[in-house]
Every structure is written in C-alpha cells, then in structure tokens.
Amino acid sequence: MGIIFADARHLLEARQGRTGGKAVTLGRLTTYLHPSDLRALRKLVGDDADSIRWLDAYRWGMPADGFFRDVLKFDSIDSVDFSEYQGATIIHDLSRPLPAELELKFDLAVDGGTLEHVFNFPVAVANLMRLVRPGGLVYSKGPCNNLCGHGFYQFSPELMYRIFSPQNGFAVRFVRLAETRYHSVEATTGHAIYEVTDPDSVGRRVNLVTSRPVLILTLAERVAACEPFAQPVLQSDYVTRWKEDGGSAGSRRGGLKELARRYVPTRAWTLARGAAMRRAASWRNSRHFKRVR
C-alpha cells in the first residue's frame, strides 16, 4: 500500500491549490518516489516552502502523512485499518459497515491499494464511499491486469464506472489505467497513463489484454449523501442487450455477421475474429483508450 508518482500527481491536480480539510486513507500509506519522481514533483509544487521541505527530507518508504499535510495541505490525516500494526488512527474491520460517527466526515478518502485485499469487497468499497461528505473526493488505486495473486481481486473499468455512478451518489472525474514494467509496481517510474472510456458510453465491453501489469486509478466526487448500492449494480452491456431485446431471452446478431459465421470456414472465421478482438483489446483502440501521459 502506498503513494507512487502517478498517485501524487493526480492528487495534486485534484486539490487545485486548495488548502485545509480532512483526509483519510485505507491503511497507513507509505510513499515510493524515485529521484526522477521527486524532480517532477518539484516542478509541480513550484516555490511552496512546505512542499519543498518535505521533498528535501524525503526517504524511500516514508509514511505518507507528511505528503498529505505539507504538499496537499490538509489540516488532518487519519487512517483506517484492521489492526494497530502500522499505526492507524482508526481501528475498524473494513469488511464490516462503518460506524455512523465516521460517515460524511472527510474531504478526501484514498485507497492506495487496500480494497483488493479485503474479501468482502462490496462492503469495503461502500465504506470508502461513506467516509466522504458531499463535495468530497474518493481516489482509488488497484490492480487491473497481470497482477493475479497480488490480492483477492483485480478490477475492471466497468466496475469502477458502475460503482462511482450517480445512483450511488458519485460522479466520476476519471478512470485511468497505468502500465507498469514490473509486478512490484513501486519499482516503476514514468508510468504510461491512459484515460479509459466508460463501457456504457460506447455500448460494449472495454477489454484490455497486455503483457505488462496495469493499475486502475479512479477519482470520483461525492455529489449526494445517498446510500451506496441501494439499487442493483448491473454490468452496462447486459443492460443494453436487455433493452434492445425487449427483455426476451434471445440475443440479436447482425445480418452480415450471421451470414459470415454461417458460410466462412471455421478456421478462417476464428483467425479473423481473433485478430480483430486482439486489436480491440489493445492500447491501439482509440475509442477505448487515450494516452494522457
């Protein structure tokens, strides 16, 4: 669990020069910044004395409290964890609902790599959402591709867009993917960052197959203090199919595609279809992925 440069940059941009307020993290986070990351951060913070002092004192793996206080300018920083092992200020099992006194309390809640390790994920992510007040932000980082075995789960853009939706009281600011070179994601600097399209907006699944590990980064604003998941969370392409089919059990297939499937030899069909699917599930698919850094 920790803050890498991609997180630091996104959080700085989200703050937009604001000061004050309360931040909370899932687990007590540490910071993993390479020399090139520190140089880039210096350019971003300009001549701010507190930020420069923190950067001058930085050592690999330092607790992130100072980053939130001196660089992001929060008045207070808390952390929620299952045990006191890493010095969390709030001891709570994230697989169980938050106590009422912790709801709507914070201006920023950060998951720096905790949720994939909590078996009861729906309750844990709802806890993250409940921590912030309307107008507050949630920032989440988790495994997306090629990190099988890191935790219980890997996450998809579909999941993040459906979780942080208006029906759950949120508006997505962005869902982005960060490609890393190593399975130890902290060892990578200069991540390639891609904006990923909401599958609901294109009416189809947004798939991705890569040879390198990929992280998913989500920033969302709480716009209403409604109960998360009071309504069913449904995968968007199925909702689209149900609407198109009028609720029938059958599925529709385009006329040309049906003819090709019927008369083109199976081997040729499979090769052509496979090539198209590989391209659609790659960074080259500009309808689904746009590189931003």
C-alpha positions as CSV (number, residue, x, y, z in Angstrom):
1,M,0.0,0.0,0.0
2,G,1.4,3.4,-0.9
3,I,1.6,6.5,-2.9
4,I,3.6,6.4,-6.2
5,F,4.2,9.3,-8.5
6,A,1.0,8.7,-10.6
7,D,-1.0,9.0,-7.3
8,A,0.9,12.1,-6.1
9,R,0.4,13.9,-9.4
10,H,-3.3,13.0,-9.6
11,L,-4.0,14.1,-6.0
12,L,-2.1,17.4,-6.5
13,E,-4.2,18.1,-9.6
14,A,-7.4,17.2,-7.7
15,R,-6.6,19.6,-4.9
16,Q,-6.1,22.5,-7.4
17,G,-4.3,24.7,-4.9
18,R,-7.0,24.3,-2.2
19,T,-5.9,24.1,1.5
20,G,-7.4,22.7,4.7
21,G,-9.9,19.9,5.3
22,K,-9.6,16.3,6.4
23,A,-8.1,13.4,4.6
24,V,-8.3,9.7,5.4
25,T,-6.6,6.6,3.9
26,L,-7.3,2.9,4.0
27,G,-4.3,1.6,5.9
28,R,-1.5,3.9,6.8
29,L,0.1,4.6,3.5
30,T,3.8,4.9,2.6
31,T,5.4,6.8,-0.3
32,Y,7.5,5.3,-3.1
33,L,9.1,8.1,-5.2
34,H,12.2,7.7,-7.4
35,P,14.7,10.5,-7.9
36,S,13.0,11.4,-11.3
37,D,9.6,11.5,-9.5
38,L,11.0,13.9,-6.9
39,R,12.3,16.2,-9.6
40,A,8.9,16.2,-11.4
41,L,7.1,16.9,-8.1
42,R,9.4,19.9,-7.5
43,K,8.2,21.4,-10.8
44,L,4.6,20.8,-9.8
45,V,4.8,22.4,-6.4
46,G,6.7,25.4,-7.5
47,D,8.1,27.5,-4.7
48,D,5.8,26.3,-1.9
49,A,8.1,26.1,1.1
50,D,6.3,23.3,3.0
51,S,6.3,21.1,-0.1
52,I,10.0,21.8,-0.8
53,R,10.9,21.0,2.8
54,W,9.0,17.7,2.6
55,L,10.8,16.8,-0.7
56,D,14.2,17.7,0.8
57,A,13.5,15.3,3.8
58,Y,12.1,12.5,1.7
59,R,13.4,9.0,2.1
60,W,12.1,5.9,0.2
61,G,9.2,4.3,2.0
62,M,8.4,7.3,4.3
63,P,4.9,7.4,5.7
64,A,2.6,9.5,3.5
65,D,1.2,11.6,6.4
66,G,3.6,14.4,5.6
67,F,2.8,14.4,1.9
68,F,-0.9,14.9,2.7
69,R,-0.1,17.6,5.3
70,D,2.7,19.5,3.7
71,V,2.2,19.0,0.0
72,L,-1.6,18.5,-0.3
73,K,-2.3,21.0,2.5
74,F,-4.8,19.0,4.6
75,D,-5.3,20.1,8.2
76,S,-5.5,16.4,9.4
77,I,-4.8,12.9,8.1
78,D,-6.4,9.8,9.5
79,S,-6.0,6.1,8.5
80,V,-8.4,3.2,8.9
81,D,-7.0,-0.3,9.4
82,F,-7.9,-3.7,10.8
83,S,-5.1,-3.6,13.4
84,E,-2.8,-1.1,15.1
85,Y,0.2,-2.8,13.4
86,Q,1.1,0.2,11.1
87,G,-0.1,2.9,13.5
88,A,-3.6,3.6,12.0
89,T,-5.6,6.2,13.9
90,I,-8.9,4.4,13.4
91,I,-9.2,0.6,14.0
92,H,-12.0,-0.9,12.1
93,D,-12.6,-4.1,10.1
94,L,-13.3,-2.8,6.5
95,S,-15.3,-5.9,5.8
96,R,-17.9,-4.6,8.2
97,P,-20.0,-1.4,7.8
98,L,-18.6,1.8,9.2
99,P,-19.9,3.1,12.5
100,A,-22.2,6.1,11.9
101,E,-19.7,8.6,13.5
102,L,-17.2,8.0,10.7
103,E,-19.6,8.7,7.8
104,L,-19.6,12.0,5.9
105,K,-16.6,13.2,7.9
106,F,-13.8,13.6,5.3
107,D,-13.0,15.8,2.3
108,L,-10.8,13.1,0.7
109,A,-10.6,9.3,1.1
110,V,-7.8,7.4,-0.5
111,D,-7.5,3.7,-1.2
112,G,-3.8,3.3,-2.1
113,G,-4.0,-0.5,-2.6
114,T,-6.2,-1.9,0.1
115,L,-9.5,-2.9,-1.3
116,E,-8.2,-5.9,-3.4
117,H,-7.0,-7.4,-0.1
118,V,-10.5,-7.3,1.6
119,F,-12.6,-10.3,0.8
120,N,-15.9,-8.6,1.4
121,F,-15.3,-6.1,-1.3
122,P,-18.8,-4.6,-1.7
123,V,-18.9,-3.6,2.0
124,A,-15.3,-2.3,1.9
125,V,-15.7,-0.1,-1.1
126,A,-19.0,1.2,0.3
127,N,-17.1,2.1,3.5
128,L,-14.6,4.1,1.4
129,M,-17.5,5.9,-0.3
130,R,-19.3,6.7,3.0
131,L,-16.2,8.3,4.5
132,V,-16.5,11.4,2.4
133,R,-19.1,14.2,2.6
134,P,-20.9,15.6,-0.5
135,G,-18.3,17.6,-2.4
136,G,-15.5,15.4,-1.2
137,L,-13.4,13.1,-3.3
138,V,-12.5,9.4,-3.4
139,Y,-9.3,8.3,-5.0
140,S,-8.7,4.6,-5.5
141,K,-5.8,2.6,-7.0
142,G,-5.9,-1.1,-7.5
143,P,-4.7,-4.0,-9.8
144,C,-6.3,-4.3,-13.2
145,N,-4.3,-6.7,-15.4
146,N,-1.4,-9.2,-14.9
147,L,-1.3,-8.9,-11.1
148,C,-3.1,-12.1,-10.4
149,G,-2.2,-13.4,-7.0
150,H,-1.4,-9.9,-5.6
151,G,-4.7,-9.9,-3.6
152,F,-8.1,-11.4,-3.8
153,Y,-9.2,-9.4,-6.8
154,Q,-8.3,-7.5,-10.0
155,F,-10.6,-4.7,-11.0
156,S,-12.1,-3.5,-14.4
157,P,-13.1,-0.1,-15.7
158,E,-16.7,-1.4,-15.9
159,L,-16.7,-2.0,-12.1
160,M,-15.3,1.5,-11.3
161,Y,-17.7,3.3,-13.5
162,R,-20.7,1.4,-12.2
163,I,-19.7,1.8,-8.5
164,F,-19.0,5.5,-8.7
165,S,-22.2,6.3,-10.5
166,P,-24.9,8.9,-9.8
167,Q,-27.2,6.2,-8.5
168,N,-24.7,5.7,-5.7
169,G,-24.2,9.4,-5.1
170,F,-21.0,9.9,-7.1
171,A,-19.7,11.4,-10.3
172,V,-16.6,10.0,-11.9
173,R,-13.8,12.6,-12.6
174,F,-11.7,10.0,-14.4
175,V,-10.9,6.3,-14.6
176,R,-7.3,5.8,-15.9
177,L,-5.0,2.9,-16.4
178,A,-1.3,3.0,-15.6
179,E,1.0,0.5,-17.2
180,T,4.0,-0.7,-15.1
181,R,7.1,-2.5,-16.0
182,Y,7.3,-4.8,-13.0
183,H,5.0,-6.7,-10.7
184,S,6.4,-4.7,-7.9
185,V,4.6,-1.6,-9.2
186,E,6.6,0.7,-6.9
187,A,9.7,-0.2,-8.8
188,T,8.4,1.5,-12.0
189,T,8.7,5.2,-12.7
190,G,7.3,7.0,-15.7
191,H,4.1,5.0,-16.0
192,A,2.2,5.3,-19.2
193,I,-1.2,6.7,-18.3
194,Y,-4.4,6.1,-20.3
195,E,-7.9,7.5,-20.0
196,V,-10.3,4.7,-20.4
197,T,-13.8,5.1,-21.8
198,D,-16.9,4.2,-19.8
199,P,-18.3,1.0,-21.4
200,D,-21.8,2.3,-21.1
201,S,-20.9,5.3,-23.4
202,V,-19.8,3.0,-26.2
203,G,-22.4,0.3,-25.7
204,R,-19.9,-2.5,-25.5
205,R,-17.2,-4.1,-23.2
206,V,-13.9,-2.3,-22.9
207,N,-11.4,-5.2,-22.8
208,L,-7.7,-5.0,-22.4
209,V,-5.0,-7.6,-22.9
210,T,-1.4,-6.6,-22.1
211,S,1.9,-8.2,-21.5
212,R,2.7,-5.9,-18.5
213,P,1.0,-5.2,-15.2
214,V,-1.7,-2.5,-15.3
215,L,-3.1,-0.5,-12.4
216,I,-6.5,1.2,-12.4
217,L,-6.8,4.7,-10.9
218,T,-10.2,6.3,-10.2
219,L,-11.1,9.7,-9.0
220,A,-14.8,10.4,-8.1
221,E,-16.7,13.2,-6.4
222,R,-19.5,12.5,-4.0
223,V,-22.5,14.5,-5.2
224,A,-25.2,13.2,-2.9
225,A,-25.3,11.5,0.6
226,C,-27.4,8.6,-0.6
227,E,-26.8,5.0,0.5
228,P,-24.3,3.2,-1.8
229,F,-25.8,0.2,-3.7
230,A,-29.4,0.7,-2.6
231,Q,-30.1,-0.1,-6.3
232,P,-28.6,-3.2,-8.0
233,V,-25.2,-2.6,-9.7
234,L,-25.5,-4.0,-13.2
235,Q,-23.0,-4.6,-16.0
236,S,-23.8,-2.0,-18.7
237,D,-23.5,-4.2,-21.8
238,Y,-26.1,-6.6,-20.4
239,V,-28.4,-3.7,-19.6
240,T,-28.0,-2.6,-23.2
241,R,-28.9,-6.0,-24.5
242,W,-31.9,-6.3,-22.3
243,K,-33.2,-3.0,-23.6
244,E,-32.5,-3.9,-27.3
245,D,-34.1,-7.4,-26.9
246,G,-37.2,-6.0,-25.1
247,G,-36.5,-8.3,-22.2
248,S,-36.5,-11.5,-24.3
249,A,-34.1,-14.4,-23.6
250,G,-32.8,-14.4,-27.2
251,S,-29.9,-12.4,-28.5
252,R,-29.6,-10.5,-31.7
253,R,-26.8,-10.8,-34.2
254,G,-26.2,-8.6,-37.1
255,G,-27.2,-9.9,-40.5
256,L,-23.8,-9.7,-42.2
257,K,-22.1,-11.2,-39.2
258,E,-24.6,-14.1,-39.1
259,L,-24.0,-14.8,-42.8
260,A,-20.2,-14.7,-42.4
261,R,-20.4,-17.0,-39.4
262,R,-22.6,-19.4,-41.4
263,Y,-20.6,-19.6,-44.6
264,V,-17.0,-18.7,-43.9
265,P,-14.9,-21.7,-42.9
266,T,-14.5,-22.0,-39.1
267,R,-10.7,-21.8,-39.2
268,A,-10.7,-18.6,-41.2
269,W,-13.5,-17.1,-39.1
270,T,-11.6,-17.9,-35.9
271,L,-8.4,-16.3,-37.2
272,A,-10.1,-13.2,-38.4
273,R,-12.2,-12.8,-35.4
274,G,-9.3,-13.4,-33.1
275,A,-7.1,-10.7,-34.8
276,A,-10.0,-8.2,-34.5
277,M,-10.5,-9.0,-30.9
278,R,-6.8,-8.6,-30.1
279,R,-6.7,-5.2,-31.7
280,A,-9.9,-4.1,-29.9
281,A,-8.4,-5.2,-26.6
282,S,-5.1,-3.3,-27.0
283,W,-3.9,0.3,-26.3
284,R,-4.3,0.9,-30.1
285,N,-8.1,1.0,-29.7
286,S,-8.5,4.8,-29.6
287,R,-12.3,4.5,-29.0
288,H,-11.5,2.9,-25.6
289,F,-8.1,4.3,-24.6
290,K,-6.5,7.7,-24.8
291,R,-2.9,8.2,-23.6
292,V,-2.8,11.3,-21.4
293,R,0.8,10.9,-20.1
